[in-house]
Amino acid sequence: MRGNPGQRKLHDEPQPEQLPDVPEPPTFITGYAADEWWITATELHRLGLLTKVDVPALACYCHAFGQWRMASESLARMQSNDPLMNGMIIKTKYGDAAVNPLVSIVRKHAGDVVRFAAEFGLTPAARSHISAGSQAANSQSKFAGLIAG
């Protein structure tokens, strides 16, 4: 409640090492995932938000993005052949209608992309939480002048 009465210097929290350049993607990041790596990693690096310890999480984001895009394009190709159901329903080998497995694949990878993107502040909601947190820390409480120090 009394803050830092001895006015001693507080220890800085440890910070991960900033990277001097945008790192190369891991070898398993290829295709659409590699394209996304270069777009996102370059911007995160420019903002000073990409450190050594962020590389594995960024790789997961890019991999999920690549899988989502491939599945989405496959579903889109099926939609052009099926204008009524947009490829969402397929016939089983017995002639019954069933949900196209690509629908759940697209949905799963889209969820992964959004979840990983939020970790890096790549969604509007994630950015609003970041700015709201810093704004709250900088604003003075309406009760600040009530307690005499």
Biotite code that builds the C-alpha atoms (Angstrom):
import biotite.structure as struc

atoms = struc.array([
    struc.Atom([0.000, 0.000, 0.000], chain_id="A", res_id=1, res_name="MET", atom_name="CA", element="C"),
    struc.Atom([2.917, 2.346, 0.618], chain_id="A", res_id=2, res_name="ARG", atom_name="CA", element="C"),
    struc.Atom([4.626, 1.785, -2.753], chain_id="A", res_id=3, res_name="GLY", atom_name="CA", element="C"),
    struc.Atom([8.423, 1.951, -2.599], chain_id="A", res_id=4, res_name="ASN", atom_name="CA", element="C"),
    struc.Atom([9.106, 3.916, 0.637], chain_id="A", res_id=5, res_name="PRO", atom_name="CA", element="C"),
    struc.Atom([12.892, 3.326, 0.533], chain_id="A", res_id=6, res_name="GLY", atom_name="CA", element="C"),
    struc.Atom([13.033, 4.636, -3.059], chain_id="A", res_id=7, res_name="GLN", atom_name="CA", element="C"),
    struc.Atom([15.344, 1.736, -3.961], chain_id="A", res_id=8, res_name="ARG", atom_name="CA", element="C"),
    struc.Atom([15.877, 0.982, -7.620], chain_id="A", res_id=9, res_name="LYS", atom_name="CA", element="C"),
    struc.Atom([13.516, -1.776, -8.685], chain_id="A", res_id=10, res_name="LEU", atom_name="CA", element="C"),
    struc.Atom([14.901, -4.659, -10.716], chain_id="A", res_id=11, res_name="HIS", atom_name="CA", element="C"),
    struc.Atom([13.916, -4.699, -14.355], chain_id="A", res_id=12, res_name="ASP", atom_name="CA", element="C"),
    struc.Atom([12.002, -7.750, -15.481], chain_id="A", res_id=13, res_name="GLU", atom_name="CA", element="C"),
    struc.Atom([14.110, -10.021, -17.673], chain_id="A", res_id=14, res_name="PRO", atom_name="CA", element="C"),
    struc.Atom([13.450, -9.422, -21.358], chain_id="A", res_id=15, res_name="GLN", atom_name="CA", element="C"),
    struc.Atom([14.091, -11.900, -24.175], chain_id="A", res_id=16, res_name="PRO", atom_name="CA", element="C"),
    struc.Atom([16.780, -11.034, -26.688], chain_id="A", res_id=17, res_name="GLU", atom_name="CA", element="C"),
    struc.Atom([15.628, -8.908, -29.618], chain_id="A", res_id=18, res_name="GLN", atom_name="CA", element="C"),
    struc.Atom([16.643, -10.285, -32.986], chain_id="A", res_id=19, res_name="LEU", atom_name="CA", element="C"),
    struc.Atom([18.930, -8.110, -35.142], chain_id="A", res_id=20, res_name="PRO", atom_name="CA", element="C"),
    struc.Atom([17.160, -9.206, -38.350], chain_id="A", res_id=21, res_name="ASP", atom_name="CA", element="C"),
    struc.Atom([14.032, -11.073, -39.364], chain_id="A", res_id=22, res_name="VAL", atom_name="CA", element="C"),
    struc.Atom([14.959, -14.745, -38.884], chain_id="A", res_id=23, res_name="PRO", atom_name="CA", element="C"),
    struc.Atom([14.629, -17.349, -41.600], chain_id="A", res_id=24, res_name="GLU", atom_name="CA", element="C"),
    struc.Atom([11.564, -19.549, -41.144], chain_id="A", res_id=25, res_name="PRO", atom_name="CA", element="C"),
    struc.Atom([12.129, -23.066, -39.791], chain_id="A", res_id=26, res_name="PRO", atom_name="CA", element="C"),
    struc.Atom([12.631, -25.664, -42.531], chain_id="A", res_id=27, res_name="THR", atom_name="CA", element="C"),
    struc.Atom([9.139, -27.132, -42.144], chain_id="A", res_id=28, res_name="PHE", atom_name="CA", element="C"),
    struc.Atom([7.534, -23.743, -42.886], chain_id="A", res_id=29, res_name="ILE", atom_name="CA", element="C"),
    struc.Atom([6.878, -23.862, -46.626], chain_id="A", res_id=30, res_name="THR", atom_name="CA", element="C"),
    struc.Atom([4.344, -22.658, -49.184], chain_id="A", res_id=31, res_name="GLY", atom_name="CA", element="C"),
    struc.Atom([1.609, -20.389, -47.836], chain_id="A", res_id=32, res_name="TYR", atom_name="CA", element="C"),
    struc.Atom([3.057, -20.717, -44.333], chain_id="A", res_id=33, res_name="ALA", atom_name="CA", element="C"),
    struc.Atom([6.407, -19.315, -45.539], chain_id="A", res_id=34, res_name="ALA", atom_name="CA", element="C"),
    struc.Atom([4.649, -16.447, -47.311], chain_id="A", res_id=35, res_name="ASP", atom_name="CA", element="C"),
    struc.Atom([2.839, -15.601, -44.074], chain_id="A", res_id=36, res_name="GLU", atom_name="CA", element="C"),
    struc.Atom([6.121, -15.919, -42.121], chain_id="A", res_id=37, res_name="TRP", atom_name="CA", element="C"),
    struc.Atom([7.792, -13.212, -44.202], chain_id="A", res_id=38, res_name="TRP", atom_name="CA", element="C"),
    struc.Atom([4.786, -10.879, -43.989], chain_id="A", res_id=39, res_name="ILE", atom_name="CA", element="C"),
    struc.Atom([4.170, -11.283, -40.256], chain_id="A", res_id=40, res_name="THR", atom_name="CA", element="C"),
    struc.Atom([7.740, -11.710, -39.019], chain_id="A", res_id=41, res_name="ALA", atom_name="CA", element="C"),
    struc.Atom([8.841, -8.611, -40.925], chain_id="A", res_id=42, res_name="THR", atom_name="CA", element="C"),
    struc.Atom([6.095, -6.497, -39.342], chain_id="A", res_id=43, res_name="GLU", atom_name="CA", element="C"),
    struc.Atom([6.616, -7.906, -35.837], chain_id="A", res_id=44, res_name="LEU", atom_name="CA", element="C"),
    struc.Atom([10.357, -7.260, -36.167], chain_id="A", res_id=45, res_name="HIS", atom_name="CA", element="C"),
    struc.Atom([9.714, -3.709, -37.385], chain_id="A", res_id=46, res_name="ARG", atom_name="CA", element="C"),
    struc.Atom([7.568, -3.100, -34.293], chain_id="A", res_id=47, res_name="LEU", atom_name="CA", element="C"),
    struc.Atom([10.233, -4.601, -32.003], chain_id="A", res_id=48, res_name="GLY", atom_name="CA", element="C"),
    struc.Atom([7.883, -7.418, -30.991], chain_id="A", res_id=49, res_name="LEU", atom_name="CA", element="C"),
    struc.Atom([9.806, -10.412, -32.345], chain_id="A", res_id=50, res_name="LEU", atom_name="CA", element="C"),
    struc.Atom([12.319, -11.989, -29.989], chain_id="A", res_id=51, res_name="THR", atom_name="CA", element="C"),
    struc.Atom([14.195, -15.296, -29.975], chain_id="A", res_id=52, res_name="LYS", atom_name="CA", element="C"),
    struc.Atom([11.607, -16.970, -27.769], chain_id="A", res_id=53, res_name="VAL", atom_name="CA", element="C"),
    struc.Atom([8.754, -15.942, -30.099], chain_id="A", res_id=54, res_name="ASP", atom_name="CA", element="C"),
    struc.Atom([10.023, -17.917, -33.096], chain_id="A", res_id=55, res_name="VAL", atom_name="CA", element="C"),
    struc.Atom([8.355, -21.278, -32.214], chain_id="A", res_id=56, res_name="PRO", atom_name="CA", element="C"),
    struc.Atom([4.968, -19.653, -31.557], chain_id="A", res_id=57, res_name="ALA", atom_name="CA", element="C"),
    struc.Atom([5.248, -17.671, -34.794], chain_id="A", res_id=58, res_name="LEU", atom_name="CA", element="C"),
    struc.Atom([6.071, -20.910, -36.626], chain_id="A", res_id=59, res_name="ALA", atom_name="CA", element="C"),
    struc.Atom([2.910, -22.495, -35.173], chain_id="A", res_id=60, res_name="CYS", atom_name="CA", element="C"),
    struc.Atom([0.849, -19.507, -36.304], chain_id="A", res_id=61, res_name="TYR", atom_name="CA", element="C"),
    struc.Atom([2.297, -19.644, -39.821], chain_id="A", res_id=62, res_name="CYS", atom_name="CA", element="C"),
    struc.Atom([1.845, -23.414, -40.077], chain_id="A", res_id=63, res_name="HIS", atom_name="CA", element="C"),
    struc.Atom([-1.818, -23.130, -39.015], chain_id="A", res_id=64, res_name="ALA", atom_name="CA", element="C"),
    struc.Atom([-2.268, -20.291, -41.510], chain_id="A", res_id=65, res_name="PHE", atom_name="CA", element="C"),
    struc.Atom([-0.827, -22.401, -44.341], chain_id="A", res_id=66, res_name="GLY", atom_name="CA", element="C"),
    struc.Atom([-3.052, -25.373, -43.463], chain_id="A", res_id=67, res_name="GLN", atom_name="CA", element="C"),
    struc.Atom([-6.121, -23.117, -43.230], chain_id="A", res_id=68, res_name="TRP", atom_name="CA", element="C"),
    struc.Atom([-5.420, -21.542, -46.610], chain_id="A", res_id=69, res_name="ARG", atom_name="CA", element="C"),
    struc.Atom([-4.861, -24.874, -48.373], chain_id="A", res_id=70, res_name="MET", atom_name="CA", element="C"),
    struc.Atom([-8.057, -26.351, -46.915], chain_id="A", res_id=71, res_name="ALA", atom_name="CA", element="C"),
    struc.Atom([-10.016, -23.187, -47.737], chain_id="A", res_id=72, res_name="SER", atom_name="CA", element="C"),
    struc.Atom([-8.852, -23.262, -51.351], chain_id="A", res_id=73, res_name="GLU", atom_name="CA", element="C"),
    struc.Atom([-9.763, -26.944, -51.649], chain_id="A", res_id=74, res_name="SER", atom_name="CA", element="C"),
    struc.Atom([-13.232, -26.189, -50.299], chain_id="A", res_id=75, res_name="LEU", atom_name="CA", element="C"),
    struc.Atom([-13.562, -23.239, -52.691], chain_id="A", res_id=76, res_name="ALA", atom_name="CA", element="C"),
    struc.Atom([-12.757, -25.502, -55.663], chain_id="A", res_id=77, res_name="ARG", atom_name="CA", element="C"),
    struc.Atom([-15.540, -27.844, -54.534], chain_id="A", res_id=78, res_name="MET", atom_name="CA", element="C"),
    struc.Atom([-17.930, -24.908, -54.146], chain_id="A", res_id=79, res_name="GLN", atom_name="CA", element="C"),
    struc.Atom([-17.573, -23.974, -57.797], chain_id="A", res_id=80, res_name="SER", atom_name="CA", element="C"),
    struc.Atom([-18.750, -27.502, -58.745], chain_id="A", res_id=81, res_name="ASN", atom_name="CA", element="C"),
    struc.Atom([-21.681, -27.397, -56.304], chain_id="A", res_id=82, res_name="ASP", atom_name="CA", element="C"),
    struc.Atom([-23.402, -23.984, -56.408], chain_id="A", res_id=83, res_name="PRO", atom_name="CA", element="C"),
    struc.Atom([-26.373, -25.181, -54.338], chain_id="A", res_id=84, res_name="LEU", atom_name="CA", element="C"),
    struc.Atom([-24.524, -26.366, -51.192], chain_id="A", res_id=85, res_name="MET", atom_name="CA", element="C"),
    struc.Atom([-21.154, -24.699, -51.871], chain_id="A", res_id=86, res_name="ASN", atom_name="CA", element="C"),
    struc.Atom([-19.304, -27.960, -51.316], chain_id="A", res_id=87, res_name="GLY", atom_name="CA", element="C"),
    struc.Atom([-20.404, -28.115, -47.686], chain_id="A", res_id=88, res_name="MET", atom_name="CA", element="C"),
    struc.Atom([-22.300, -31.391, -48.197], chain_id="A", res_id=89, res_name="ILE", atom_name="CA", element="C"),
    struc.Atom([-20.884, -34.441, -49.967], chain_id="A", res_id=90, res_name="ILE", atom_name="CA", element="C"),
    struc.Atom([-22.307, -37.838, -50.846], chain_id="A", res_id=91, res_name="LYS", atom_name="CA", element="C"),
    struc.Atom([-20.923, -40.821, -48.958], chain_id="A", res_id=92, res_name="THR", atom_name="CA", element="C"),
    struc.Atom([-20.103, -44.082, -50.729], chain_id="A", res_id=93, res_name="LYS", atom_name="CA", element="C"),
    struc.Atom([-23.612, -45.242, -49.738], chain_id="A", res_id=94, res_name="TYR", atom_name="CA", element="C"),
    struc.Atom([-25.264, -42.214, -51.374], chain_id="A", res_id=95, res_name="GLY", atom_name="CA", element="C"),
    struc.Atom([-26.128, -40.445, -48.131], chain_id="A", res_id=96, res_name="ASP", atom_name="CA", element="C"),
    struc.Atom([-25.443, -36.754, -47.556], chain_id="A", res_id=97, res_name="ALA", atom_name="CA", element="C"),
    struc.Atom([-22.679, -35.888, -45.081], chain_id="A", res_id=98, res_name="ALA", atom_name="CA", element="C"),
    struc.Atom([-20.805, -32.788, -44.003], chain_id="A", res_id=99, res_name="VAL", atom_name="CA", element="C"),
    struc.Atom([-17.679, -32.302, -46.070], chain_id="A", res_id=100, res_name="ASN", atom_name="CA", element="C"),
    struc.Atom([-14.611, -33.033, -43.847], chain_id="A", res_id=101, res_name="PRO", atom_name="CA", element="C"),
    struc.Atom([-12.946, -29.935, -45.302], chain_id="A", res_id=102, res_name="LEU", atom_name="CA", element="C"),
    struc.Atom([-15.480, -27.794, -43.436], chain_id="A", res_id=103, res_name="VAL", atom_name="CA", element="C"),
    struc.Atom([-14.232, -28.964, -40.042], chain_id="A", res_id=104, res_name="SER", atom_name="CA", element="C"),
    struc.Atom([-10.598, -28.765, -41.180], chain_id="A", res_id=105, res_name="ILE", atom_name="CA", element="C"),
    struc.Atom([-11.060, -25.154, -42.291], chain_id="A", res_id=106, res_name="VAL", atom_name="CA", element="C"),
    struc.Atom([-12.878, -24.309, -39.049], chain_id="A", res_id=107, res_name="ARG", atom_name="CA", element="C"),
    struc.Atom([-10.199, -25.942, -36.849], chain_id="A", res_id=108, res_name="LYS", atom_name="CA", element="C"),
    struc.Atom([-7.292, -24.217, -38.566], chain_id="A", res_id=109, res_name="HIS", atom_name="CA", element="C"),
    struc.Atom([-9.122, -20.861, -38.651], chain_id="A", res_id=110, res_name="ALA", atom_name="CA", element="C"),
    struc.Atom([-9.557, -21.117, -34.877], chain_id="A", res_id=111, res_name="GLY", atom_name="CA", element="C"),
    struc.Atom([-5.867, -21.949, -34.468], chain_id="A", res_id=112, res_name="ASP", atom_name="CA", element="C"),
    struc.Atom([-4.870, -18.987, -36.652], chain_id="A", res_id=113, res_name="VAL", atom_name="CA", element="C"),
    struc.Atom([-6.974, -16.555, -34.635], chain_id="A", res_id=114, res_name="VAL", atom_name="CA", element="C"),
    struc.Atom([-5.743, -17.947, -31.300], chain_id="A", res_id=115, res_name="ARG", atom_name="CA", element="C"),
    struc.Atom([-2.069, -17.705, -32.316], chain_id="A", res_id=116, res_name="PHE", atom_name="CA", element="C"),
    struc.Atom([-2.620, -14.300, -33.938], chain_id="A", res_id=117, res_name="ALA", atom_name="CA", element="C"),
    struc.Atom([-4.028, -12.950, -30.679], chain_id="A", res_id=118, res_name="ALA", atom_name="CA", element="C"),
    struc.Atom([-0.813, -13.971, -28.896], chain_id="A", res_id=119, res_name="GLU", atom_name="CA", element="C"),
    struc.Atom([1.101, -11.575, -31.149], chain_id="A", res_id=120, res_name="PHE", atom_name="CA", element="C"),
    struc.Atom([-1.492, -8.778, -31.029], chain_id="A", res_id=121, res_name="GLY", atom_name="CA", element="C"),
    struc.Atom([-2.481, -9.449, -34.648], chain_id="A", res_id=122, res_name="LEU", atom_name="CA", element="C"),
    struc.Atom([-6.226, -9.132, -34.108], chain_id="A", res_id=123, res_name="THR", atom_name="CA", element="C"),
    struc.Atom([-8.171, -5.940, -33.367], chain_id="A", res_id=124, res_name="PRO", atom_name="CA", element="C"),
    struc.Atom([-9.403, -7.333, -30.038], chain_id="A", res_id=125, res_name="ALA", atom_name="CA", element="C"),
    struc.Atom([-5.886, -8.319, -28.957], chain_id="A", res_id=126, res_name="ALA", atom_name="CA", element="C"),
    struc.Atom([-4.549, -4.862, -29.839], chain_id="A", res_id=127, res_name="ARG", atom_name="CA", element="C"),
    struc.Atom([-7.349, -3.181, -27.871], chain_id="A", res_id=128, res_name="SER", atom_name="CA", element="C"),
    struc.Atom([-6.395, -5.186, -24.768], chain_id="A", res_id=129, res_name="HIS", atom_name="CA", element="C"),
    struc.Atom([-2.775, -4.156, -25.162], chain_id="A", res_id=130, res_name="ILE", atom_name="CA", element="C"),
    struc.Atom([-3.599, -0.464, -25.547], chain_id="A", res_id=131, res_name="SER", atom_name="CA", element="C"),
    struc.Atom([-6.216, -0.598, -22.802], chain_id="A", res_id=132, res_name="ALA", atom_name="CA", element="C"),
    struc.Atom([-3.650, -2.071, -20.408], chain_id="A", res_id=133, res_name="GLY", atom_name="CA", element="C"),
    struc.Atom([-1.067, 0.609, -21.108], chain_id="A", res_id=134, res_name="SER", atom_name="CA", element="C"),
    struc.Atom([-3.689, 3.350, -20.970], chain_id="A", res_id=135, res_name="GLN", atom_name="CA", element="C"),
    struc.Atom([-4.913, 2.179, -17.575], chain_id="A", res_id=136, res_name="ALA", atom_name="CA", element="C"),
    struc.Atom([-1.367, 2.123, -16.242], chain_id="A", res_id=137, res_name="ALA", atom_name="CA", element="C"),
    struc.Atom([-0.713, 5.688, -17.396], chain_id="A", res_id=138, res_name="ASN", atom_name="CA", element="C"),
    struc.Atom([-3.975, 7.268, -16.291], chain_id="A", res_id=139, res_name="SER", atom_name="CA", element="C"),
    struc.Atom([-4.309, 8.660, -12.800], chain_id="A", res_id=140, res_name="GLN", atom_name="CA", element="C"),
    struc.Atom([-7.018, 7.257, -10.549], chain_id="A", res_id=141, res_name="SER", atom_name="CA", element="C"),
    struc.Atom([-9.823, 9.580, -9.481], chain_id="A", res_id=142, res_name="LYS", atom_name="CA", element="C"),
    struc.Atom([-8.876, 8.640, -5.897], chain_id="A", res_id=143, res_name="PHE", atom_name="CA", element="C"),
    struc.Atom([-5.165, 9.483, -6.278], chain_id="A", res_id=144, res_name="ALA", atom_name="CA", element="C"),
    struc.Atom([-5.291, 12.746, -4.292], chain_id="A", res_id=145, res_name="GLY", atom_name="CA", element="C"),
    struc.Atom([-7.289, 11.417, -1.348], chain_id="A", res_id=146, res_name="LEU", atom_name="CA", element="C"),
    struc.Atom([-4.437, 9.809, 0.559], chain_id="A", res_id=147, res_name="ILE", atom_name="CA", element="C"),
    struc.Atom([-1.737, 12.156, 1.795], chain_id="A", res_id=148, res_name="ALA", atom_name="CA", element="C"),
    struc.Atom([1.751, 10.731, 1.588], chain_id="A", res_id=149, res_name="GLY", atom_name="CA", element="C"),
])
